[in-house]
């Protein structure tokens, strides 16, 4: 029986990869200047970041309930297995909506084999989990093996990122424990992470040049088997910074497998232009 992988657009998965591995992506809503857009479909980084730099203030809304339900019900009707891997429930209510839809569909289709999984991650951190699950599904692996991999991957996933300004995270209410970094940030670059699905402060670094060095140092401290894994590097309108960070990681760790992407409109609306992130695994 086919095993189908569904994720949301906060995963920032490149469209080509999603198509190659048959991953369904349900889009968040981005609200900009009174207009409503679907993340990754009718708005992307090329439209979002120039608007933000011009002072526009985007907002986001959950993946539409009916849009998710239609995708999930498609597999219920086909009597196929469906695994939904969602943005951290600490950052959005979309995962809770998916759970509600799951309860509804299980009443209507009692034999529907459907799992909802909280990735406890964001951007390509979430995307890499969905991608690995889809690769296993395409290779004919069992549902049990895929779920075991997913839950292991979730525990191992590490995020490191820096932002040009904490203003956007603060405005969107996504700052969490990282609020300790607000204030006194003149020429200070924060390094943030994700723990239990929430944003956390790691440390402050003075100057942009030093922040790259420190991110690589923390990556080496926290990560292992870096040469055997895929490392995600994502940026918000900062391709040169992403290329520089990737080169440093390659030179210092010997890592060869990377997914380098722009951060999509839904995550970018909260992180802001200039954000730079690296996602990797702490393999036990």
C-alpha positions as CSV (number, residue, x, y, z in Angstrom):
1,X,0.0,0.0,0.0
2,X,1.3,3.5,-0.9
3,X,2.6,5.7,1.9
4,X,2.0,9.4,1.2
5,X,3.9,12.2,2.8
6,X,2.3,15.6,3.4
7,X,3.9,18.7,5.0
8,X,3.1,22.4,5.1
9,X,4.8,25.2,3.3
10,X,6.8,26.2,6.4
11,X,9.1,23.3,5.5
12,X,10.6,25.4,2.7
13,X,11.1,22.3,0.5
14,X,12.1,23.2,-3.0
15,X,9.3,22.4,-5.4
16,X,11.5,20.2,-7.6
17,X,12.3,17.9,-4.6
18,X,8.7,17.8,-3.5
19,X,7.6,16.7,-7.0
20,X,10.4,14.2,-7.3
21,X,9.4,12.4,-4.1
22,X,5.6,13.0,-4.4
23,X,5.4,15.2,-1.3
24,X,2.1,17.1,-0.9
25,X,2.7,20.7,0.5
26,X,-0.3,22.5,2.0
27,X,0.3,26.3,2.1
28,X,0.1,28.8,4.9
29,X,-1.5,32.2,4.2
30,X,0.5,35.4,4.0
31,X,-1.3,38.7,4.3
32,X,0.5,41.7,2.7
33,X,-1.1,45.1,2.2
34,X,-4.6,43.8,2.5
35,X,-4.1,41.0,0.0
36,X,-4.1,37.3,0.9
37,X,-1.5,35.0,-0.7
38,X,-0.7,31.3,-0.5
39,X,2.9,30.7,0.6
40,X,4.9,29.1,-2.1
41,X,2.1,29.4,-4.6
42,X,1.1,33.0,-5.1
43,X,3.9,34.6,-3.0
44,X,7.5,33.8,-2.5
45,X,10.8,35.3,-1.2
46,X,11.2,37.5,-4.4
47,X,8.0,39.3,-3.5
48,X,8.2,39.3,0.3
49,X,11.6,40.6,1.1
50,X,11.6,43.7,-1.1
51,X,8.2,44.6,0.4
52,X,9.6,44.1,4.0
53,X,12.6,46.3,3.2
54,X,10.2,49.0,2.0
55,X,8.5,48.9,5.4
56,X,5.6,46.7,4.6
57,X,4.5,44.5,7.5
58,X,3.3,41.0,6.4
59,X,1.2,38.7,8.7
60,X,0.6,35.0,8.4
61,X,-2.3,32.7,9.1
62,X,-2.6,29.0,9.5
63,X,-3.0,26.6,6.6
64,X,-6.7,26.8,5.7
65,X,-8.6,24.1,7.4
66,X,-10.5,23.0,4.3
67,X,-7.3,23.0,2.2
68,X,-5.7,20.5,4.5
69,X,-8.8,18.4,4.8
70,X,-9.1,18.0,1.1
71,X,-5.6,16.7,0.8
72,X,-6.0,14.3,3.7
73,X,-9.4,13.0,2.6
74,X,-8.0,12.3,-0.8
75,X,-5.9,9.5,0.7
76,X,-8.7,8.4,3.0
77,X,-10.9,7.8,-0.1
78,X,-8.1,5.9,-1.8
79,X,-7.5,3.8,1.4
80,X,-3.8,4.8,1.3
81,X,-1.5,5.6,4.3
82,X,-0.9,9.3,5.0
83,X,1.8,10.8,7.2
84,X,1.5,14.5,7.9
85,X,4.7,16.2,9.2
86,X,3.9,19.7,10.4
87,X,5.6,22.9,11.6
88,X,6.4,22.9,15.3
89,X,3.2,23.2,17.3
90,X,5.0,25.8,19.5
91,X,5.1,28.1,16.5
92,X,1.7,27.7,14.9
93,X,-1.7,26.2,15.5
94,X,-1.7,24.4,12.2
95,X,-0.6,21.1,13.7
96,X,-3.6,21.2,16.1
97,X,-5.8,21.8,13.1
98,X,-4.4,18.8,11.4
99,X,-5.1,16.7,14.6
100,X,-8.8,17.9,14.5
101,X,-9.1,16.9,10.9
102,X,-7.6,13.6,11.8
103,X,-10.3,13.0,14.4
104,X,-13.0,14.0,11.9
105,X,-11.7,11.7,9.1
106,X,-11.2,8.7,11.4
107,X,-14.9,8.9,12.3
108,X,-15.8,9.0,8.6
109,X,-13.2,6.6,7.4
110,X,-12.4,4.2,10.4
111,X,-9.9,2.3,8.4
112,X,-7.9,5.3,7.3
113,X,-4.2,4.8,8.2
114,X,-3.3,8.4,9.1
115,X,-0.6,9.8,11.4
116,X,0.0,13.5,12.3
117,X,3.6,14.3,13.5
118,X,4.8,17.4,15.1
119,X,8.2,18.1,13.6
120,X,9.3,20.3,16.5
121,X,11.2,22.1,13.7
122,X,10.9,24.8,11.1
123,X,12.0,25.7,7.6
124,X,14.3,23.1,6.1
125,X,14.7,21.5,9.5
126,X,11.1,20.4,9.0
127,X,11.6,19.9,5.3
128,X,14.5,17.5,5.7
129,X,12.5,15.2,7.9
130,X,9.6,15.1,5.4
131,X,12.1,14.6,2.5
132,X,13.8,11.6,4.2
133,X,10.4,10.1,5.0
134,X,9.4,10.5,1.3
135,X,12.6,8.9,0.1
136,X,11.9,5.9,2.4
137,X,8.3,5.7,1.2
138,X,9.4,5.8,-2.4
139,X,11.9,3.0,-1.7
140,X,9.2,0.8,-0.3
141,X,10.1,1.0,3.4
142,X,7.4,0.1,5.9
143,X,5.3,2.7,7.8
144,X,6.9,1.5,11.0
145,X,10.4,2.0,9.7
146,X,9.5,5.5,8.4
147,X,7.9,6.5,11.7
148,X,10.9,5.3,13.7
149,X,13.2,7.3,11.4
150,X,11.0,10.4,11.8
151,X,11.0,10.4,15.5
152,X,14.7,9.8,15.7
153,X,15.4,12.6,13.2
154,X,13.2,15.0,15.2
155,X,15.3,14.3,18.4
156,X,18.5,14.8,16.5
157,X,17.7,18.0,14.6
158,X,19.6,21.1,15.5
159,X,18.9,24.7,14.3
160,X,21.3,27.5,14.5
161,X,20.3,30.9,13.0
162,X,21.0,34.6,13.3
163,X,18.8,37.5,12.4
164,X,19.5,41.1,11.4
165,X,16.9,42.3,13.8
166,X,14.7,40.7,16.5
167,X,12.0,43.1,15.6
168,X,10.2,40.8,13.3
169,X,10.2,37.8,15.7
170,X,9.0,40.0,18.5
171,X,6.2,41.6,16.4
172,X,4.9,38.1,15.4
173,X,5.0,36.9,19.0
174,X,7.4,34.1,18.0
175,X,10.4,35.2,20.2
176,X,9.7,33.0,23.2
177,X,12.8,32.6,25.5
178,X,14.9,34.6,23.0
179,X,13.3,37.7,24.5
180,X,16.3,37.9,26.7
181,X,18.2,39.1,23.7
182,X,16.1,42.2,23.2
183,X,17.8,45.5,24.0
184,X,21.4,46.5,23.7
185,X,21.8,44.9,20.3
186,X,23.9,47.7,18.7
187,X,26.4,45.8,16.5
188,X,25.5,42.6,18.3
189,X,24.4,39.5,16.3
190,X,22.3,37.0,18.2
191,X,22.6,33.3,17.6
192,X,19.4,31.5,18.2
193,X,18.3,27.9,18.2
194,X,15.2,25.7,18.6
195,X,14.6,23.5,21.6
196,X,11.4,21.5,22.2
197,X,10.0,23.4,19.2
198,X,10.5,26.8,20.7
199,X,13.0,29.6,19.8
200,X,15.8,29.8,22.4
201,X,18.8,32.2,22.8
202,X,22.2,30.6,22.4
203,X,24.6,33.6,22.6
204,X,25.4,37.1,21.4
205,X,28.3,37.8,19.1
206,X,29.7,41.3,18.3
207,X,30.0,41.9,14.6
208,X,28.7,40.1,11.5
209,X,32.1,38.5,10.6
210,X,32.4,36.8,14.0
211,X,28.9,35.4,13.9
212,X,29.8,33.1,10.9
213,X,32.8,31.8,12.8
214,X,30.8,31.2,16.0
215,X,28.0,29.4,14.1
216,X,30.5,27.0,12.6
217,X,32.1,26.4,16.0
218,X,28.7,25.6,17.6
219,X,27.8,23.4,14.7
220,X,31.0,21.4,15.2
221,X,30.4,21.2,19.0
222,X,26.8,20.0,18.6
223,X,26.9,18.0,15.3
224,X,28.6,14.8,14.4
225,X,28.9,12.5,11.4
226,X,28.5,15.7,9.4
227,X,30.0,14.1,6.3
228,X,27.3,11.5,6.3
229,X,24.3,13.8,6.5
230,X,22.5,16.4,4.5
231,X,23.0,19.9,6.0
232,X,20.4,22.6,5.3
233,X,21.4,26.2,4.8
234,X,18.7,28.8,4.4
235,X,18.7,32.5,4.0
236,X,16.3,35.5,3.8
237,X,17.5,37.5,0.8
238,X,21.1,36.8,1.7
239,X,22.5,34.4,-0.9
240,X,26.1,35.6,-0.5
241,X,26.0,35.0,3.3
242,X,24.6,31.5,2.7
243,X,27.4,30.7,0.2
244,X,30.0,32.0,2.6
245,X,28.7,29.9,5.5
246,X,28.4,26.8,3.3
247,X,32.0,27.2,2.2
248,X,33.2,27.6,5.8
249,X,31.3,24.4,6.9
250,X,32.7,22.5,3.9
251,X,36.3,23.6,4.6
252,X,36.1,22.8,8.3
253,X,34.0,19.6,8.5
254,X,34.4,18.0,5.1
255,X,30.6,17.9,4.7
256,X,29.5,17.5,1.1
257,X,25.8,17.2,1.0
258,X,23.8,20.4,1.4
259,X,20.4,21.8,0.6
260,X,20.8,25.6,0.1
261,X,17.5,27.5,-0.1
262,X,15.9,30.8,0.4
263,X,13.6,31.0,3.4
264,X,10.0,31.0,2.2
265,X,7.4,33.7,2.8
266,X,5.7,32.3,5.9
267,X,8.9,31.8,8.0
268,X,10.5,34.9,6.4
269,X,7.6,37.0,7.5
270,X,8.6,36.3,11.1
271,X,12.4,36.1,10.8
272,X,12.9,39.1,8.5
273,X,15.4,39.9,5.8
274,X,19.0,39.0,6.5
275,X,18.2,35.8,8.5
276,X,20.7,33.0,8.0
277,X,20.3,29.5,9.3
278,X,22.0,26.1,9.3
279,X,20.2,22.9,10.2
280,X,22.0,19.6,10.9
281,X,21.8,16.5,13.0
282,X,23.3,15.5,16.3
283,X,23.5,11.8,15.5
284,X,23.8,9.7,18.6
